[in-house]
Amino acid sequence: MKKKTLIAAATATLAAGAALAQSSLTLFGVMDAGVSHYRTTSSSYNPLRPAELRQSQTVLSPSGNASSRIGFRGTEDLGGGLAASFWLEAPLSNDTGSGITNFGRRSTLSLSGPFGEVRLGRDYTASFWNDAVFDPFSVNGVGTNLIAVVNSNIAASRALATGGLLNGGLSAGTDSYLRTSNAISYFLPPNLGGFYGQVQYALHENTKVSNTPDSPSQRGRYVGGRIGWASGPADVALGYGESTLASAAAQSEKIKSLNLGASYDFGVVKVFGEWSRVRDVREVRNSAAPFANGALHLSDRYDGLMAGVNVPLGAGVVRASYARVRFVNGLGLPDGNSSVNKLALGYVHNLSKRTALYASVARIHIANGRNNPTVMGVTPLVLSLPAIFPQPAYATTNGMQPHRALGYDVGIRMAF
């Protein structure tokens, strides 16, 4: 009997060891700390009364090269090519010691296999990926892709204008552009000859009331997709996303985003490019309360172009990009458009595979900034709304308008 007990115990131990061998749990993260300086300049648009107003700020930033974060991810091999996995990732503010109050960066549970991957939970939107993947600065620091900054401004400002920030203000209020909660995502399997793709639907989770017209509200719903091809040094992808901000009986609003990005690594230089078109589409269903031009339909448009390079240099990489976004007002007002240009230059010096020193500088110029200053008044930060991110602002009253900005980051980053 004693012998049988010992054999059973040994068998159980071996089985537990085999189960553990088929599973993995990883702690990972990034710590980034750098000195950042931001400066904005507002100017008078009355040539008879020239004037300028400058605001500036110097801070210790936790995201000059990569966003500080901590996370946990795990995978269990279920056999037959199936695997279950989870991913929990929280933002860190190591400059103040705050953070880890939520897993707002990512919180997903997945089932994957030969069919691809089904992923449930909070994640990046399908239409955001091209803004990030094809940005030489990986949407971090003052060099962040201008297209991404403008899109963040649109998402946060229009959410505030239509009832408040989505999902409790996670990701600085940029939800349904940068990330989305309550998402159901499907990813193609990786063995399709270089083709990859994703479709995504985020539930609005609003309550339906039987005696209320247009119930439930579709506010907070996101639907999007992305398809691409990558082989060797080449990568190209097309993305589309649609975010609903209002669906009331009186008025509806959707932000529709289409983008195309590509990169090619020549070895001595890697080139990046992106084209983007975002439309903020609003409709009034009451003919007695039209928009300012008398129309019941309004579609503001934001057209963006970005080109950039990464150039290996010794133990580091030189990064550079130039981008332009043009705003076309949907009311057809004369002299109602505006544009913003951004030039960024940076260098990352790798001390090891995990640790690097970095420096970046960016210069921004805004034309006709009085037209749509909330969105087009771009600052050196990844989001230009002082109400959400305290930062130097632009003067937009008494004949003043956003005109230009300058920013730099100098710091160290360590990944683990």
N, C-alpha and C positions, 0 to 999 in steps of 0.2 A: 504493500500500500504506500509505504514511504517512497519507494522507487517511482511509482506511478505519479505521485505528487510532484516529485522533482522533475520528472519528464514533462508534466503538464506546465509547470512553472517556466521551464526552459523554453517550451514551445511558445508560450504567451509572450515571453520576453523577445524572442526572435520575431514574432508577428508584429509586436509593437515597434521594433526596430525597423522592420520592412515598411510599415506604415509611415514612420517618421522619414525614412529615406525618400518616400514619394511626395513629401510635402516640403515646402520652404517658407520661411518667414524672414523678411528683410527690413531692417531699420535703415532709412536713408534720409538725406537732407542736404541743405546748402546753407552756409553762413557767409553773408556778404556785408562788408562794411566799408564805407568810403565817404570822403568829404565831397559834397555836391554844392554847387552854387547856381542859383537861378536869377535871371534878371529880365524884366519886361519893360518895354518902352511904349507908351501911348503918345499919340500926336494929334494935333488939331487938324481937322479936315477943312477948315476955313483958311484959305491962303492969305486972307487979310489979317488973321490973328494967329500967326504961327506960335506953337507952344509944344513942349514935351513934358512928360511926367514919367519918371523911372521908379520902379520898385525892385528890390533885390532881397535875397535871402541866402544864407549859408547854413547847411544842415549836415548832420551825419545820417547818411542814407543806407537802408538795408537792401538795396536792389540796383546798384549801379551797373553790375555785370550780369547777375542772376538773382532772382527773387529769393530771399531767405525763406526757408521752409523746413519742415520736418514731417516725415511720413512713415507709414508702415504698409507693406504689401506682402501678400502671401498667395501661394498656389498649392493646390492639392491635385495630384494626378489621380483621376478616377478610372483609368484604364480604358482601353479601346480608343485611344486618341483623344478622350475627353479630359478636360481640366476645369476646375472651379478656382476662381481667384477673387481677391478683394484688394482694394487700394484706398487708403485713407491718408490724406495729405493736408496739412494745416499751414497757414502762413505764420511767419515769425517776424517780430519787430525787435531785432536784437539791439537796435539803437536805444530802445527804452525798456527792454525786458518784457514787453507784453507779447501777446499772441497765444496760439494754441487754445483759443476759446471756441474754435469750430474747425471742422474739416472742409472749409469752404473752397479750397483749391480743387479738391477732388474727393469724392466719396462714392465708390462704385463696387458692385458685385457682378461678376461675369461668369459665363459658361462658354467655353470655347472647344472647338474640335475641328474635324475636316470640313465642316460646313461654314466655318468662320467664327465670329464671336458675337454673342449677345451680351450687352453691357447695360446695367440698370443703375441709375443714380445721378448724382451731380457730376458734371464733366464739362470739358471745353465744348463749344458748339462746333458743328461741322464747318460752318462758314468762316470761323476765325482762323483755322489752321493755316491757310495760305498767307495771311498777314504775318504770321509768326515764322513759319518754316522758311519763307523766302525773304526774310529780313536779315541782313548781315549782323545786326545787333540783337537778334532773337527777342525783340520787343522788351528790352530792359534798358533802363538808364536814359540819359538825355538823347541818345542816338536812336531811340525807339522809332520804328516805322511810322512816318507821318500819317499814313492811311489808318493805322491802328489807333492813333491818338484821336483823329477826327471821328472815327467810328465809336470810340469810347465816349466822346463828348456828345454825340448824337444819342446814344443809348441812355446815358444818365440824365441828360437834360430833358429829353422827351418823356422819360419815365416820371421825372419830377413834375412835369407839366400836365401829366394825365392821371395823377393820383398817388404818386410816391414811388420810391425805388422798389424794384421787384425783389422778391425773396429776401426781404429784410435788409437789403443794402449790402449783401455779400459781394465780394470782388469790387468794392468801391462803387456799387450801383450800376455796373456795366453789364448786368445779367441780360441774357438773350442776345448779347453780342459776344462777349468773352467766354462766359460760361453760362450754363443753365441748370436749374434744378429739375427734379422729377422727370429725368430723361430716359427714354428707351432708345438704345442705339444698336445698330447692327453693322459689323465690319466684315468685309470680304476676307476669305482665307488668304494666306500669304504666298500661295503656290500657283498664281495665275499668270506666270510669265512677266512679272513686273507690274501688272495692273493691281491697283488697290482702290478701295472705296468705302464709303460710310453713308448710312442714312440715319436720321435722328428725329425723334418726335418727343417734345416735352409737354407733359400734361399741365393744363392751367389750374386744375384742382379747385375751380370755383363751384359754388353750390347752385344747383338748378332750382328755381322757384316756379311752380306751375302757373301762377297767376301774374307773373312778371314778363313783359315783352322782352325778347332777345336774351332770355335767360337760358343757360348760364352765360356770364360774361366770358369772352375768350381771352381777356387780358392775361398775359403771362404765358400764352402758348407760343411754342417755337417749333418750326419744322425746317429741316435743312438736309443737305447732302453734299458729298464731295467725291469726286472720282479722279484718279490720277494714274500715272505710269512712271516708274523709276527703273532704270537699268544702268548699271555702272556709274558713270559720272553725271548722267542726265536725270532730271526729275521735273515733271510738269503736272499740274493739277488744276481742276476747275471746281469752284465751290459756290453754293447758293444757300441762302438762309432767309427765313421770313419770321419776323417777330411781331406779335399782336399786342398793341398797347391800349387799344380802346375798341369796343364793339357794342357801344350803347345804341339805344334807339335814335339818339340825336346825332351822334358822330362816331366815326370809326377811324382807326389809324393803324397802319402797318409799316414797319421798316423792312425793306426788301434789299438784300445785299447779294451782289454777284461779283466774283473775282476770279482771276486767272493768274497763276504764278508759275515760275519756272526757275531752275538753276542748272548750271553746268560747271563741273569741276575740271579745269584744264591742267591741274597739278600745280602750276606756277601761280594760278589765280582761279578763284571760284567766283562766277558771276551770278547775280540774282536779278530778277525782274518781276514786277507785279502790276497788273491793271485791275482797277476796282471801280464799280459803279454802285452807289447806294441811293435808294429813293425812299424818302419819307412821304408816304401816301396817306392823305387825309380826305375824308368825305363827310359832307354835311347832308343829313337826310331831311332837313327842314328848309324848304325853299325860302322861308321868311327870315332865315339867319345865315346868309351866304358868307363866303370869305370876302376880304377887302375888295377884290376885283369883281365881285358879283357872282363868281363861280361856286358850284357846289363840290368841286373836286380840286384838290391841290396836290402837287407832287414836286417837292423840293428835291434837287439832285446833287449828288456829290461825286465828281469824277476824279479818280486818283491814279497816279503813275509813280512807280518807284523803281530805281535801278541802283545796284550796289555791288561791292566786291569784298571778298576776303582774300588777302594776300599773305601766304606763309612767309615769315621772315625770322630766320634763326629759330629760337625757342618760342617764338610768338606768332601773332597774326595781326596784320594791319587790316582795319575794317573801315569802309567808307560807304556812304549812300547819299543819294539825292532824290527828293520826292516833291511832288506838287499835287495839291488837291484844289479843285475849282468847284465853288458852290454856284449853282444856277437856281435862282428863286422861282418857286412854282407859281407866283402871282403874275409873272411877266412884267414886273415893275421896271421902268427904265433906270439904268444905273443901280440895279438892285443885286448884282452878283458880287462875289468876292473870291479871293484865292490866297493860298498860303504855300510858301516854298520852304524846304528844310534841307540843309546841308550838314552832314554829320561825319566826323572822323574820329577814329579810335585805335588803340593798340592794346592787345592782351599779351602779357608775357608769362608763359607757363613756367612756374618754379618746379612743378611736378605734374603728375597726371591729375591730381586733385586740387592743387593750389595755384593761383595765378594772381599777378598784379595787373591792374588795368587803368587806363585813362581814356576819357572820351570828351569830345566837345561838339556842340551843335549850335548852329545859327539859324534863326527862323525869321522870315520876312512875310508880312501880311499886307495885301493890297485891298483897299476898300473895306477895312475891318469893321466899319460901322454897320455893314450888312451882315446880319447873323453873327454878332460878336460872341455869343455864348458857345457856339460850335467852332467858328473859325478863328476865335481868339486863342490860338494854340500857344501853350507855354512849353518849357523844356521837360515838364513831367509827362507821365504816361496818361494822365487825365488832367484837363485844364479847368476844372470847376472848383474854385476856392471853397465853396460851401461843403464840398466833400473832402478834398485834399487842401488843407491850409497851404497857401503858396502866394507869391507875388501875383497880383491881378492886373487887369487893364482898366483904365478909366474909360467909361462909355457914356458919360453925361457931359453937358456943357460943351458940346462940339468936339469931344475927344473920341478917339477910336484906337483899337489895337494896331500896332505898327510893326514891332520887331521884338525878338527875344534872343537871349544867349544863355547857354548852360554848360556846365562841365562836371564830370565825375572823376575822382581819383581814389582808388581803393584796392582792396584785397578780397578775394573770393576763395572759399574752401568748400569742396563737395565731399560728402561722406556717405 
